[in-house]
């Protein structure tokens, strides 16, 4: 599921998952046909691992760090074409406060809402997820189009660590590249979780 959605090799996902399971950050249990189903939170943490890490050795540290980033509507931007979504609007659209909670909420859509309602929700909440280099920061981004379909503005929902909090750690030199998950990727993971649950019934 995760490998196909993110277009990475299955063996890469397996290595990341093993590290997270050993740290008790993923659901564990029997192997093979009796293995527990992936939960939305599991999928959220795997997403963070793939986007926030330069390699599996960093998976546990980065999932813990990025997963607990809180929605930060008071962030500012100097770019006129980028608009920060306010707290009230964000809360009306998404559940959760931290990055991993919000991702788990997104991935729960088909499980919680059913096929039709979840499809409508994703149509109304077309967002991508971006993990930025430098500061420990992630963003959900929605695009605003003009009448010709051209992107004219970004509506940004940032998740940022409190740089003044005790114990806050930035990543030296930041991530090597910026990594993103497209809207179709997020919805695909959600529908695959729903399909797996249906197959068990």
C-alpha positions as CSV (number, residue, x, y, z in Angstrom):
1,X,0.0,0.0,0.0
2,X,2.6,2.6,1.1
3,X,5.1,1.5,-1.4
4,X,2.7,1.8,-4.3
5,X,1.2,5.1,-3.1
6,X,4.6,6.8,-2.8
7,X,6.3,5.0,-5.7
8,X,9.1,3.6,-3.6
9,X,10.4,0.0,-3.5
10,X,8.7,-2.4,-1.2
11,X,12.0,-3.3,0.4
12,X,12.6,0.4,1.3
13,X,9.3,0.6,3.1
14,X,10.0,-2.7,4.9
15,X,13.3,-1.3,6.3
16,X,11.6,1.9,7.5
17,X,8.7,-0.1,9.0
18,X,11.1,-2.4,10.8
19,X,12.8,0.5,12.5
20,X,9.5,2.1,13.6
21,X,8.1,-1.2,14.8
22,X,11.2,-1.8,16.9
23,X,10.6,1.6,18.5
24,X,6.9,0.7,19.0
25,X,5.8,3.5,16.7
26,X,3.8,1.1,14.5
27,X,1.3,-1.5,15.3
28,X,3.0,-4.9,16.0
29,X,1.7,-8.4,16.1
30,X,1.8,-11.7,14.2
31,X,3.4,-12.0,10.8
32,X,2.1,-13.2,7.5
33,X,-1.7,-13.6,7.0
34,X,-2.3,-12.9,10.7
35,X,-0.4,-9.6,10.7
36,X,-2.4,-6.7,12.1
37,X,-3.9,-4.3,9.6
38,X,-2.2,-0.9,9.1
39,X,-4.0,1.8,11.0
40,X,-4.4,5.4,9.9
41,X,-1.8,6.4,12.5
42,X,0.6,3.8,11.2
43,X,0.2,5.2,7.7
44,X,0.7,8.7,9.0
45,X,4.0,7.8,10.6
46,X,5.2,5.9,7.6
47,X,4.4,9.0,5.5
48,X,6.4,11.2,7.8
49,X,9.3,8.7,7.7
50,X,9.4,8.7,3.9
51,X,9.2,12.4,3.6
52,X,11.2,13.6,6.5
53,X,14.2,11.2,6.4
54,X,17.3,10.9,4.2
55,X,17.5,7.2,5.2
56,X,16.0,4.6,7.5
57,X,18.6,5.3,10.2
58,X,16.8,8.6,10.9
59,X,13.3,7.2,10.9
60,X,12.6,6.9,14.6
61,X,14.1,10.3,15.5
62,X,12.4,12.1,12.6
63,X,9.0,10.5,13.1
64,X,9.0,11.5,16.7
65,X,10.1,15.0,15.9
66,X,7.9,15.8,12.9
67,X,4.9,13.8,14.1
68,X,4.5,16.0,17.1
69,X,4.8,19.3,15.2
70,X,1.7,21.3,16.0
71,X,-0.5,23.3,13.7
72,X,0.9,26.9,13.7
73,X,-1.6,29.4,12.3
74,X,0.5,32.3,13.7
75,X,3.3,31.6,11.3
76,X,4.0,34.4,8.9
77,X,5.0,34.5,5.2
78,X,6.6,37.3,3.2
79,X,5.2,35.9,-0.1
80,X,2.1,37.7,-1.1
81,X,0.7,34.7,-3.0
82,X,0.8,32.5,0.1
83,X,-1.9,32.8,2.7
84,X,-1.9,31.1,6.1
85,X,-5.1,29.4,7.0
86,X,-6.6,30.5,10.3
87,X,-7.2,28.3,13.3
88,X,-11.0,28.3,13.1
89,X,-11.1,27.3,9.4
90,X,-8.4,24.7,9.9
91,X,-10.3,23.1,12.9
92,X,-13.5,23.1,10.8
93,X,-11.8,21.0,8.1
94,X,-9.4,18.7,9.9
95,X,-9.2,16.8,13.1
96,X,-6.1,16.8,15.4
97,X,-3.5,19.3,16.4
98,X,-0.2,17.6,15.6
99,X,1.0,16.6,12.1
100,X,0.6,12.9,12.8
101,X,-2.9,13.4,14.2
102,X,-4.0,15.4,11.2
103,X,-2.5,12.9,8.7
104,X,-4.3,10.1,10.6
105,X,-7.5,12.1,10.3
106,X,-7.1,12.4,6.6
107,X,-6.3,8.7,6.2
108,X,-9.3,7.8,8.3
109,X,-11.7,9.5,5.8
110,X,-12.9,6.5,3.9
111,X,-13.0,4.3,7.0
112,X,-15.1,6.9,9.0
113,X,-17.2,8.4,6.3
114,X,-17.8,5.7,3.8
115,X,-17.0,5.8,0.1
116,X,-19.3,8.6,-1.1
117,X,-18.9,11.0,1.8
118,X,-15.1,10.5,1.8
119,X,-14.9,11.1,-1.9
120,X,-16.8,14.4,-1.5
121,X,-14.5,15.4,1.5
122,X,-11.4,14.8,-0.6
123,X,-12.9,16.8,-3.5
124,X,-13.5,19.7,-1.0
125,X,-10.1,19.4,0.7
126,X,-7.5,19.0,-2.0
127,X,-4.2,19.4,-0.2
128,X,-0.6,18.3,-0.6
129,X,1.9,17.6,2.1
130,X,5.3,19.2,2.0
131,X,8.3,18.7,4.3
132,X,10.7,21.6,4.0
133,X,14.4,21.7,4.5
134,X,16.1,23.9,7.2
135,X,13.7,24.4,10.1
136,X,11.7,21.5,11.3
137,X,8.5,22.3,9.4
138,X,5.8,20.7,7.4
139,X,2.9,22.2,5.4
140,X,-0.4,21.1,4.0
141,X,-0.9,23.3,0.9
142,X,-4.1,24.0,-1.0
143,X,-4.0,25.7,-4.4
144,X,-6.4,28.4,-5.6
145,X,-7.0,28.5,-9.3
146,X,-8.2,31.3,-11.6
147,X,-10.9,30.8,-14.2
148,X,-8.3,29.3,-16.6
149,X,-7.1,26.8,-14.1
150,X,-3.9,28.5,-13.4
151,X,-2.6,28.4,-9.8
152,X,-2.7,32.0,-8.5
153,X,-2.4,31.5,-4.7
154,X,-1.4,28.9,-2.1
155,X,-3.4,28.5,1.1
156,X,-0.9,27.1,3.6
157,X,-1.4,25.1,6.8
158,X,2.0,25.0,8.6
159,X,3.2,22.7,11.3
160,X,6.2,24.2,13.1
161,X,8.1,23.3,16.2
162,X,8.4,26.0,18.9
163,X,12.0,27.1,18.5
164,X,11.9,28.6,22.0
165,X,10.7,25.5,23.8
166,X,13.1,23.5,26.0
167,X,14.6,20.6,24.1
168,X,13.5,21.8,20.6
169,X,15.9,20.5,18.1
170,X,16.5,21.7,14.5
171,X,18.1,19.4,11.9
172,X,21.7,20.5,11.1
173,X,21.8,21.6,7.5
174,X,18.2,20.6,7.2
175,X,16.9,17.9,4.9
176,X,18.9,17.4,1.7
177,X,15.8,17.9,-0.5
178,X,12.2,19.0,-0.2
179,X,9.7,16.1,-0.4
180,X,6.0,16.2,-1.0
181,X,3.0,14.0,-1.1
182,X,0.4,14.9,-3.8
183,X,-3.3,15.1,-3.0
184,X,-3.9,11.9,-5.0
185,X,-1.3,10.1,-2.8
186,X,-3.1,11.1,0.4
187,X,-6.5,10.0,-0.9
188,X,-5.1,6.8,-2.3
189,X,-3.6,5.7,1.1
190,X,-7.0,6.5,2.7
191,X,-9.0,4.4,0.2
192,X,-6.5,1.6,0.4
193,X,-6.9,1.4,4.2
194,X,-10.7,1.3,3.6
195,X,-10.3,-1.5,1.0
196,X,-8.1,-3.5,3.4
197,X,-10.6,-3.2,6.2
198,X,-13.5,-4.3,3.8
199,X,-11.5,-7.3,2.7
200,X,-11.3,-8.4,6.3
201,X,-15.1,-8.3,6.7
